[in-house]
Each structure stands twice: as structure tokens, then as C-alpha cells.
Amino acid sequence: MSTERADAGTGAALLRDTVVALSERAPAVVAAAAEQLRGIRLGLSFNDGTAASLTPRRGRLVVGAGRADAADVEVVFDDRAMNLLFDLQCRPVDQVLPGSLDVRGAPEQVLAVWRAFTLLSQRGSGLRFVQRLWEEYRRRSPGLWGAVPAGGGTADVPEATGWTALDYLNRRRPAPAAPGGAAPDWSPATAPRLLWDGRAAAPWWEELPLTDADLVETMRVCRDRVAGEMRRLIPDREPRRDLYDLMRAYPARQGKGLRPTLTVAACVAFGGRAQDAVRSAAALELFHNGFLVHDDIADESTHRRGLPTLQVAHGAGLAVNVGDGLNLLAVDALLSNLTTLGLARTLGLIRETLHMCRESVEGQAMELGWIRHGEVPADDTSYLTMSTKKTGWYTCISPCRIGAVCAGVTDPAVLDRFDEAFRLIGIAFQIQDDVLNLVGDEVLYGKEALGDLWEGKRTVMLIHLLRTVPDPEERALLRKIVLRPRHEQNDADVRVVLRSMHRHGCVDYAVALADDLAARGIAHFERDLDVVPENQGKAVLRQIAHYVTSRPL
């Protein structure tokens, strides 16, 4: 049975798919456009009779189906306007014609809309995944442009497409690596040029030594490269069955690659080579997987990334030993940097990693202590401190600092510039992770659904719930459920807590708090990291900073 949406191939679907793709792969582009709109709601009508709305919301762009009610600005695209939309070869005064690209609204709002669309088109048109979306739309609507040239399109071979902009980009595509030759260090051999470095757009005719800032693809490349390094670091020796084969289990259940990408991007941002950060990024991932094994035991978790946890599948004893072994390998991987990065950088890496581990252990102690002693923090402050230690450092701050050390930066005054921006971004990321545990798809989320409620984790939602429930009897019942050990919980009681969270607005509260923290983190990023030149690595760091605000919740 086909899963294709009924509106596939329409102008409204093209808008939706473009915004969704940019939100996932280049979230800083969407955030920049949303900043220009600042609350302006758009109504858009297309040449094929479809319509949609576009509304900015907390650094995101939300596309709605059908005609918008009470839109601030209305935009109408006819065939001519759709043809011109991505070329940007004409001046705005030559494009906006009555009945063609027709825009109606207050002058200042129309100008804001124009700036937002300019950002989306100029900065998005250099990204290969956007080009593929628009080429597919062109294939479905040949009447607008004529027949598609035989032999492929923008994603395959550089043949004429009939679009001035895409033809120009194709002619500039770097040549593939020669047979047997090495691929470029940062991205696939056929990556296009980038028209946007994360902050400023550049004309097509300017040659820039930058590549496609597709965040999903960048994270995949970094993740896979670091995963390969991890596989090489795990010994192929006995005892395989009860140690080394099990050490490969969690690393094989790969996540999105956030930590490896932060590490490599920070190294590149400070002028280092990507390969200089790969070994240290692999060490971080070994630590991460060792911590996950131990965390799952402490939390009595049953599933990790869609599969049984190690202690469920093989017993707690073997799982504890595997976690210990992964941490030992991580230390060995850090020390092995002596031969490639030298003594000073290796000592800096060890110092940064020890700090990360200490913060993580302290944060874990706070969280487990609340559960052990039957305590629920009275306000968010304690949660923010715990999350800074357990997530801010471990997931965001330390990977950046370690990447910078790999590039030769050991000055604490420079390394400290990462701290506040990525502390706030890390906490926002953790809160969103907690929200996804309640409302996300378990397959996409990768963890046990409602696991935080079963474990009684003191999330922002739970803390907010127990301090805001007005009925003393309901509050007493909820506290009684929350304080039970996991083995005494049952599905009915867990659902009672979940329904109460929704009824009292706890999820909305958490989402709003995460958005506020992320926005403050992005502001610190731009201010505190102004010492880092605008380059490919910094552009990726900026995309990750905005990624927190664009995650689907």
C-alpha cells in the first residue's frame, strides 16, 4: 500500500517538505527566517489550487494545511512566480507583479516576509537535499519548465536542468575522487559548494572553500567515522563471548552522532584537521557507552535503542564488567594520542575528560540520591544543576572543549567560552529528551517509552507537577506513586501520572522552558564565540546549537 501523501507534488506539499527538511538538516536557516517574521502569519496560495499557512513559533516555522484564517500577509504564486522562485536572477521589483507573485499586507510586514523568503531561498538553495526536493517537484510539473533533460538531474550528473541557479551549482560541483583516491576529509567526494556558512549568504559567483552544511549528513559522516575508530579500538581476542563481543553491542546501536560531530566541528573551527579529533571522539563515545551500560543497571531499564539492555540480555554481572571495560578502553584511547598529537594536547585531553567524568558522576549521584531518599526538588534550580553536570558537560560542553584541545587550544580562557552557551543548550536538550520519553515515538526516540515515569526520574515535568497540583489528595496520590521503587510500579499508576502531567500543563511548561534555555544558549554562542572565525566548523556548531530548537516534540 502506498504511503504517499494525497497532496504530493503540489505547491503546498513542496513548502511543507522544504521547511521540514531545513528544520532537520539546517535548523539555523529556519531560525534566521523565523526571526525575521517575528509573529507574522502567512497565507500562501499556489498555482495548482493548493494553499498553506506559515507561522513562526519559538525559532521554528510551522506549516499548516489549507487556507489561513486572518493571515497577516497573503502571498499568491502563479506559474511564472513558481518558475522564478529559486533562480533569484531578477530584482524584487521585476518579480512582484499583480496576479503573479502577488503579496498583500502592511508594508513593514511584507518586507519582513520578503527578508524571510530571501533567507530561505538563498541559504537553502545551496544545499543538495533542498535541490533534490525541488527537482522532484519539477519532474512532477513539467508544464512549468518543459521536459526534464534525459540522463538524470542535480543529485546525479551535472546536466542542464533548465533552472539557472541549479545549472550554475552543477557546473561548480567538485570532481569526484579518482578511483582508489582518498575522499575529502570532511564530506563526501561529490559535495556541492555552500552558499551559506551558517551566518552570511554569498552570491553564487563567489568561490568559497566550504561544503554542504547538511546537519544530518554531517552528523552521519562524523558518527560513522568515529564508530569505525571504536571498532578498531575494541580488541579482537578472548574472551570474546563474555566481554569483547558484548562491548560492541551498545556502540552498534548508533545514535545521531551529536558528541562526535561537536568534537570534530570544534577542532575544525579552531583550524585543526578533522582526523586529529577522531580518536578523542571515539574515546568519548566509549565512555558514553560505558556510562549507558551502568546507567541502565542503576535505572533498572529494560530497553536501549529498541533492544533489550545488556543486563536484561546477559545479566548484571557481565554488564557491569562490560561497562568497566569500555571505560578502560576509553582511557587507553586518550593516551594513544601521545603519538599523533603530542604530550601537551594529550595532557589537555586527559584533564578535560577527567573533569567531564567528575561532573557526570556528581550529576548521577544527585539524581540517584533523590530517588534513593524519596526526595523531589521543590523547584527547577536543583534540576538545572543536576542536568548541567550530567548532560551539559557530558553531552555538549566537554565534546566542544575536547575538540578545541585536539586543534591545539589549551588556554582555559578560550575553552571556557564554550561553557555557558553549551550548558544552556545541553539542559534544553535534556529537557526535550525527557519530553520525548513521554510523547515521542519509541522507535524514533530509541529508549523505553515512559521509562522515566517507571523509574521515578525527577524531570522538570514531575517537579512542576508536584508543586502545582492544587488538590492535596491528588498530590498525595501522585507522590505515593512516584516514590515507589520501579519493581512495585504498574502500568495503570504510570498512566495516572502521565494524564496528570498533561492535565496540568507540565509538558507545555517543559517545552517552553527548553525553548527559553536554547534561545539564551544561542545568544551566548554568538556573543561568547565571536573569537572563533566564521568557517566550516563553526557553521556546524551553530547548526547544532539551533538543532535543539527544531527537534520535533
Buried (B, 14 or more C-beta within 10 A) or exposed (E): EEEEEEBEBBBBBBBBBBBBBBBBBBBBBBBBBBBBBEEBBBBBBBBBEBBBBBBBEBBBBBBBEEBBEEBBBBBBBBBBBBBBBBBBEEEEEEBBEEEBBBBEBEEEBBBBBBBBBBBBBBBBBBBBBBBBBBBBBBEBBEEBBEEBEEEEBBEEEBBEBBBBBBBBBBEBBBEEEEEEEEEEEBBBEBBBBBBBBBEEBBEBEEEBEBBBBBBBBBBBBBBEBBBEBBEEBBEEEEEEEBBBEBBBBBBEEBBBBBBBBBBBBBBBBBEBBBBBBBBBBBBBBBBBBBBBBBBBBEBBBBBBBEBBBBBBEBEEEBBBBBBBBBBEBBBEBBEBBEEEBEEEBBBBBBBBBEBBBEBBBBBBBBBBEBBEEEEBBEEBEBBBBBBBBBBBBBBBBBBBBBBBBBBBBBEEEBBEBBBBBBBBBBBBBBBBBBBBBBBBEBEEBBBBBBBBBBBBBBBBBBBBBBEEBEEEEBBEBBBEBBBBEBEEBEEEBBEBBBEBBEEBBBBBBBBEBBBEBBBBBBBBBEEBBEEBEBBBBBBBBBBBBBBBBBBEB
